[in-house]
Each structure stands twice: as C-alpha cells, then as structure tokens.
Amino acid sequence: MSETSAGFSPTWLAMREPYDQRARNPAVLDALREAFSGQASVAVVDLGCGTGATMRALAPVLPKRQSWRLVDNDLSLLARVEAPGAAPDIASTPTPLDLSHDLELALDGHVDLVTISALLDLVSPEWLDRLAVEAAARRLPVYASLTYDGQIMFDPADDLDAKVVNAFNRHQLADKGFGPALGPRAARMTIEALEKVGYKVKSGQSDWQFGPDDEEIQLELIAGFAAAARETGLVELEDLVAWTARRREMITNGMAGMLIGHLDVFARLA
C-alpha cells in the first residue's frame, strides 16, 4: 500500500523501509539476480524512487558496478537520497521528472533494468499500459515490487473491518496524479499488462505482516485507513471513530496484528 495519512513524507518512507525489505519476495529477487548474474555492471532507472529505498534493497542482488537514475517529482525526497553504505561502485543520479507526463524521457538512454516499488496502485490503467509498451519497445526487464493487491486482514477481527477496508479500497481508486487509479486492482493488472506485450512474468506475494511489536506503523496505518474511509462517506463517522478507538487500544496493548497484501513481479521479454 502506497498511501497513508502520512503520504510520502520522509518520516513515513523511513518507517516503512525495513518492512518493505522484509516483505520483498525472495523467489522474485532470485529471478532478478539470475537475470543479471553474468554482467559486470548494470544501469537501472527507478521510477518513483522516494529516498532510494529500492536502490538500497537491490544493491546486494545486482552486479557490483551499478548506476542508478532515480526518478521522482518530489525534490525534497530526492534531496534525501542515500546510497547503500560502503558501496563505492554504486553511482546514483537524482532526476526530477513528472512521471505522469515524462515517462518516456525517464526510460530513454542507456538502461538495463526498470524498477518500481509501491507505485503501480496509484497509476491509471492507461499509464500502466503505457509503461508496459514503452519498456517492451526498449526490451527492458521490469522489477515491480510491493504493489498493493487489495487484501487487508486484522487480528483480532472486528465487525466493522470489512466495511472500512471496502471504503479504503474505494478511496484508492481516486486520481493520485495519473488519472483514476488502479488501487486494489493493480497487482493483477500489472501481470496482465506485461504479459499482453510479450513479457514472461515471475510473481510472488510480498505482504506486509505486522505483529504486537510493530506498534508505530500499525497506528499510522489505522489513521490512514480511517482518513481514507471518512473521505468516501461509506462508513458512518460515529462507527469509524469507534472502530479507530478499538483498533488503537488493541495495538497499544500489544494485542494486534495486521496483514496487507502486496505482489512483486520480475518480467523479461520471452
């Protein structure tokens, strides 16, 4: 899931990074590693890079010599990009671009791999098709990770959970800057869009799984779910306030867990 009440703030991105790292699907990472195992170097373009979390996560998987074009339209995030520690063979170039308009420009030039993390649920079906076509035209492998799949489960369950999740998923369909968003359809439609233009796709779940010790991020997520649900008007405010209070109490008492479904894919042209 790409949006919470914190949006894309550096604080939120730093909070989620270790959970993203833990969630990344190992079989999909193995497919990525194998694809580039015979190369001495690799040039990567990372779309919607934030502060560079994908670069830090993939640095051990890819060839030792790496050059990263880090693309985002948020200058404050680009200014906070940090390369992996003790990695003199990794070069990164922060690149401010609006991907809703400048996708083709982001992909031009010397590129061996396209990476995307926690972005595709925010884009429109048309933008996703455009990405697939443009990447295929350049014969670029695509690693797309942590794409929200619409699944949210709480432990213990509450009678209002399904209604809140439905409202949140409806909210995720709103325009996030790329046109009406894919939201919970993104994981399935990513595979379909890539396969339609000839890619062979390796996929695997990369779910966030939180337990009683993960208090801070669970509280942040509950706030995000409640804010989104309220905007839709699909849950009565009184019920939503009560649900939020119950969930917060469970979390702060160390009695709560949560699963949020994501999917990773690695795609190569057949």
C-alpha positions as CSV (number, residue, x, y, z in Angstrom):
1,M,0.0,0.0,0.0
2,S,1.5,3.3,-1.1
3,E,-0.5,6.0,0.7
4,T,-1.3,6.6,4.4
5,S,-2.2,9.6,6.3
6,A,1.5,10.5,6.2
7,G,1.5,10.5,2.4
8,F,5.0,10.3,1.0
9,S,6.8,12.1,3.9
10,P,10.4,11.2,4.6
11,T,9.3,10.0,8.0
12,W,6.7,7.6,6.6
13,L,9.2,6.3,4.0
14,A,11.8,5.7,6.6
15,M,9.3,3.9,8.8
16,R,8.1,1.5,6.1
17,E,11.5,0.7,4.6
18,P,12.5,-2.1,6.9
19,Y,9.1,-3.7,6.5
20,D,9.3,-3.4,2.7
21,Q,12.8,-5.0,2.8
22,R,11.4,-7.9,4.9
23,A,8.4,-8.4,2.6
24,R,10.2,-8.5,-0.7
25,N,9.6,-11.9,-2.3
26,P,12.8,-14.0,-2.3
27,A,11.9,-16.0,-5.3
28,V,11.3,-12.9,-7.4
29,L,14.6,-11.5,-6.1
30,D,16.3,-14.7,-7.2
31,A,14.9,-14.4,-10.7
32,L,16.2,-10.8,-10.8
33,R,19.7,-11.9,-9.6
34,E,19.9,-14.7,-12.1
35,A,19.0,-12.4,-15.0
36,F,22.0,-10.2,-14.4
37,S,24.4,-12.7,-12.9
38,G,26.6,-12.7,-16.0
39,Q,27.0,-8.9,-16.2
40,A,29.8,-6.9,-14.8
41,S,27.6,-3.8,-14.4
42,V,24.0,-2.7,-14.7
43,A,22.2,0.6,-15.4
44,V,18.9,1.0,-13.6
45,V,16.1,3.5,-13.8
46,D,14.0,3.6,-10.6
47,L,10.6,5.2,-11.1
48,G,9.1,7.0,-8.1
49,C,12.3,6.4,-6.2
50,G,11.4,8.4,-3.0
51,T,14.7,8.4,-0.9
52,G,16.2,5.5,-2.7
53,A,14.9,2.5,-0.8
54,T,14.7,0.3,-3.9
55,M,18.4,1.0,-4.7
56,R,19.4,0.1,-1.2
57,A,17.3,-3.1,-1.2
58,L,18.6,-4.3,-4.6
59,A,22.3,-3.3,-4.3
60,P,23.3,-6.8,-3.0
61,V,21.3,-8.6,-5.7
62,L,22.7,-6.9,-8.8
63,P,26.2,-6.8,-10.3
64,K,28.7,-4.9,-8.2
65,R,29.0,-1.9,-10.5
66,Q,25.7,-0.1,-10.6
67,S,24.4,3.2,-11.9
68,W,21.0,4.3,-10.8
69,R,18.8,7.0,-12.4
70,L,16.5,7.9,-9.5
71,V,13.3,9.5,-10.8
72,D,10.8,11.4,-8.7
73,N,8.9,14.6,-8.9
74,D,9.4,15.4,-5.2
75,L,12.6,17.5,-4.8
76,S,12.6,17.1,-1.0
77,L,12.7,13.3,-1.3
78,L,15.4,13.4,-4.0
79,A,17.5,15.6,-1.7
80,R,17.4,12.9,0.9
81,V,18.5,10.0,-1.3
82,E,21.1,7.9,0.4
83,A,23.2,5.3,-1.3
84,P,23.9,1.9,0.3
85,G,26.6,2.1,2.9
86,A,30.2,1.2,1.8
87,A,29.2,0.9,-1.9
88,P,31.9,2.8,-3.9
89,D,30.8,1.0,-7.1
90,I,27.3,2.4,-7.0
91,A,26.6,5.7,-8.6
92,S,23.2,7.4,-8.4
93,T,21.7,10.4,-10.2
94,P,18.6,12.0,-8.7
95,T,16.4,13.0,-11.6
96,P,13.3,15.3,-11.1
97,L,10.6,14.3,-13.6
98,D,6.8,14.2,-13.5
99,L,6.2,10.6,-14.5
100,S,2.6,11.3,-15.4
101,H,3.9,13.3,-18.4
102,D,7.6,12.3,-18.8
103,L,7.7,8.5,-18.6
104,E,9.3,8.1,-22.0
105,L,12.0,10.6,-21.1
106,A,12.7,8.7,-17.9
107,L,13.3,5.5,-19.8
108,D,15.5,6.9,-22.6
109,G,19.2,6.5,-22.8
110,H,21.3,3.6,-21.5
111,V,19.1,1.5,-19.3
112,D,19.3,-2.2,-18.5
113,L,16.5,-2.5,-15.9
114,V,13.4,-0.7,-14.8
115,T,12.5,-0.8,-11.1
116,I,9.3,0.4,-9.5
117,S,8.2,0.0,-5.8
118,A,4.9,0.8,-4.2
119,L,3.8,2.9,-7.1
120,L,1.5,1.0,-9.5
121,D,-1.6,1.0,-7.3
122,L,-1.5,4.8,-7.7
123,V,-1.4,4.9,-11.5
124,S,-4.2,4.6,-14.1
125,P,-4.8,1.6,-16.3
126,E,-3.7,3.7,-19.3
127,W,-0.4,4.7,-17.6
128,L,0.3,1.1,-16.7
129,D,-0.3,0.0,-20.4
130,R,2.0,2.9,-21.5
131,L,4.7,1.7,-19.1
132,A,4.5,-1.9,-20.4
133,V,4.6,-0.8,-24.1
134,E,7.5,1.7,-23.6
135,A,9.5,-0.8,-21.6
136,A,8.9,-3.6,-24.1
137,A,9.8,-1.3,-27.0
138,R,13.2,-0.8,-25.4
139,R,13.4,-4.5,-24.4
140,L,13.9,-3.6,-20.8
141,P,13.3,-6.1,-17.9
142,V,11.0,-4.8,-15.2
143,Y,11.1,-5.4,-11.5
144,A,7.9,-4.0,-9.9
145,S,7.6,-4.7,-6.2
146,L,5.3,-4.0,-3.3
147,T,2.2,-3.4,-5.4
148,Y,-1.0,-3.3,-3.2
149,D,-3.4,-6.1,-4.0
150,G,-6.5,-5.1,-2.1
151,Q,-6.1,-7.6,0.8
152,I,-6.2,-6.3,4.4
153,M,-6.7,-8.6,7.3
154,F,-6.7,-7.6,11.0
155,D,-6.1,-9.8,14.0
156,P,-8.2,-9.9,16.1
157,A,-11.1,-9.3,13.8
158,D,-13.7,-6.6,14.3
159,D,-17.3,-6.5,12.9
160,L,-16.5,-3.2,11.1
161,D,-13.3,-4.3,9.4
162,A,-14.8,-5.3,6.1
163,K,-16.7,-2.1,5.7
164,V,-13.6,0.0,6.5
165,V,-11.5,-2.0,4.1
166,N,-14.1,-1.7,1.3
167,A,-14.2,2.1,1.8
168,F,-10.4,2.3,1.8
169,N,-10.2,0.3,-1.4
170,R,-12.8,2.6,-3.0
171,H,-10.7,5.6,-2.0
172,Q,-7.6,4.0,-3.6
173,L,-9.4,4.3,-7.0
174,A,-9.4,8.1,-6.9
175,D,-7.0,10.1,-9.0
176,K,-3.5,10.2,-7.4
177,G,-2.0,12.3,-10.2
178,F,-2.0,9.8,-13.0
179,G,-5.8,9.6,-13.7
180,P,-8.2,7.3,-11.9
181,A,-6.0,4.9,-10.0
182,L,-5.8,1.1,-10.2
183,G,-5.9,0.8,-6.5
184,P,-6.6,-2.8,-5.4
185,R,-6.6,-4.0,-9.0
186,A,-3.0,-3.0,-9.6
187,A,-1.3,-6.3,-8.7
188,R,-3.5,-8.4,-11.1
189,M,-3.5,-5.8,-13.9
190,T,0.3,-5.4,-13.7
191,I,0.8,-9.0,-14.7
192,E,-1.8,-8.8,-17.4
193,A,-0.3,-5.6,-18.9
194,L,3.2,-7.0,-19.0
195,E,2.1,-10.4,-20.4
196,K,0.0,-8.7,-23.1
197,V,3.1,-7.1,-24.7
198,G,5.2,-10.3,-24.5
199,Y,6.8,-10.4,-21.1
200,K,7.3,-13.6,-19.2
201,V,6.4,-12.8,-15.6
202,K,7.7,-14.2,-12.3
203,S,5.4,-13.1,-9.4
204,G,5.1,-13.7,-5.7
205,Q,3.5,-12.3,-2.7
206,S,5.3,-9.6,-0.7
207,D,2.8,-9.0,2.1
208,W,3.4,-6.7,5.0
209,Q,2.9,-8.7,8.1
210,F,2.8,-6.9,11.5
211,G,2.7,-8.3,15.0
212,P,2.3,-6.9,18.5
213,D,5.8,-5.3,18.5
214,D,5.0,-3.2,15.4
215,E,3.0,-0.6,17.2
216,E,4.2,2.6,15.5
217,I,3.5,1.5,11.9
218,Q,0.2,-0.1,12.8
219,L,-1.0,3.1,14.4
220,E,0.0,5.1,11.3
221,L,-1.8,2.7,9.1
222,I,-5.0,2.7,11.1
223,A,-5.0,6.5,10.9
224,G,-4.6,6.3,7.2
225,F,-7.4,3.7,6.7
226,A,-9.8,5.8,8.8
227,A,-8.9,9.1,7.0
228,A,-9.5,7.5,3.6
229,A,-12.7,5.7,4.7
230,R,-14.1,9.0,6.0
231,E,-13.5,10.8,2.7
232,T,-15.6,8.2,0.9
233,G,-18.6,8.7,3.2
234,L,-19.2,4.9,3.1
235,V,-18.8,4.4,6.8
236,E,-20.8,6.4,9.4
237,L,-18.5,8.8,11.2
238,E,-19.6,7.6,14.7
239,D,-18.9,4.0,13.7
240,L,-15.5,4.9,12.2
241,V,-14.4,6.8,15.3
242,A,-15.4,3.8,17.5
243,W,-13.5,1.4,15.2
244,T,-10.4,3.5,15.2
245,A,-10.5,3.7,19.0
246,R,-10.9,-0.1,19.3
247,R,-8.1,-0.7,16.9
248,R,-5.8,1.7,18.6
249,E,-6.4,0.2,22.0
250,M,-5.6,-3.3,20.7
251,I,-2.4,-2.0,19.2
252,T,-1.2,-0.1,22.2
253,N,-2.0,-3.0,24.4
254,G,0.2,-5.3,22.3
255,M,-2.8,-7.4,21.2
256,A,-2.9,-6.6,17.4
257,G,-1.6,-7.9,14.1
258,M,-2.2,-7.0,10.5
259,L,-1.6,-8.3,7.0
260,I,-1.6,-6.0,4.0
261,G,-1.3,-7.8,0.6
262,H,1.3,-6.9,-1.9
263,L,2.8,-8.5,-5.0
264,D,6.3,-8.5,-6.5
265,V,7.0,-9.2,-10.2
266,F,10.0,-9.6,-12.4
267,A,9.3,-9.5,-16.1
268,R,11.6,-10.3,-19.1
269,L,10.7,-10.4,-22.7
270,A,10.3,-14.0,-23.9
